[in-house]
Amino acid sequence: MNRTNRAIRRGIGICLCLWCLWNLSLHAQARDWNESVMLDEVQDTFEQVQPETGNFSIREYVEQIVSGNTGFSMRYLLTLTWNQLQEEFSSQKNTFVRILALGILSGILINFAGTIGEQGLGDTGIYLVYLLLFSVVSVGFYASYELTKETVSHLLVFMKTLVPSFSLALSLGGGTGTSLAYYETMLIAISLMESWMLYILLPGTQIYFCLGMINPLIDNRFSRMAELIKSILSWSVKIFVGILLGYQGIQGMILPVMDRIKENAVLKAAKGLPGVGNTVGSLADTVVGSGILLKSAIGAGGVICLCVIAIYPILKIGIFYAVHQVGGALLQPVSDRRMIVALKTTAESGKLLLEYVLIGTLLFVFSILIVLTSVNYLS
């Protein structure tokens, strides 16, 4: 009996020593996070995809947060937004003037042809003006299309480098199950988003734009088809994001709890040992606190980087949408209906592109916020 008790005590002592060594290593990693969580590649990728806004450094931000400073001011984002907003308004002002001039010209041609009784002359003039309008709006649309494609690619590239570092930070102080699940989920999300947006949604938007611009010239024979394509594009991206965020939300409710139960079982057993229980408990609290601070800092830095990457495309595409939407509303009383249909199609195409950038950005932002909220709340 005595031998059995000694063996049990010896086994408990060995397990306790191993657990303490593991916690000490985690504590060292949390303090010297530069060695455990590599952010050099993340920073390099951010500078490559966003060279004109290189004032923000995710590494410096995390260092300031870990050292106890506030680390970031919203003034940077507000100043960046305001400067880019002014620049984009200046560039879109000429386009807006051209649209108004062509719309007014089409109304003048229709009224003039009706006055002199030459309807054929008026139709010919309208077709010429329509072609001029098509050239104007198509340049803006394809510029926004390429910007959307580039932005989605930049978001995907940045997340491919951020996810490994952020997943490693989640595992500090426990949470290995949550870290592994987040890593797997985000790899799936990045792959699906790359295939779905770049190869299905964006080409589908091109088809919708072309059909919408052709419709006024052929008596709206493809109007139903264009509306169907627009509905499929709009709803599919929302359903896609809803499924991914819902799946991650379910994981966020279960996996952190399981990780916490495993940690509590070991902690309670260790704290119950006479002599060293209080020391082990204090050490464990320090490890958990350091891990929470580090993972929160990296997650917040990633969210800021995502916002910086997406802010200019959102403003540019949003102004493109607003210019054509407002132009169509102002010209409707005086312009030909075919011109209004063309402007409406262009505005709806810009709206779809804007949805892709917004939803892609919010998908990654919410994925980070969901896992941070669930992990930190239970910690």
Summary of the structure (lengths in Angstrom):
residues: 379
radius of gyration: 28.8
end to end distance: 40.4
largest distance: 118.1
contacts: 1230
relative contact order: 0.15
helix: 90%
strand: 0%
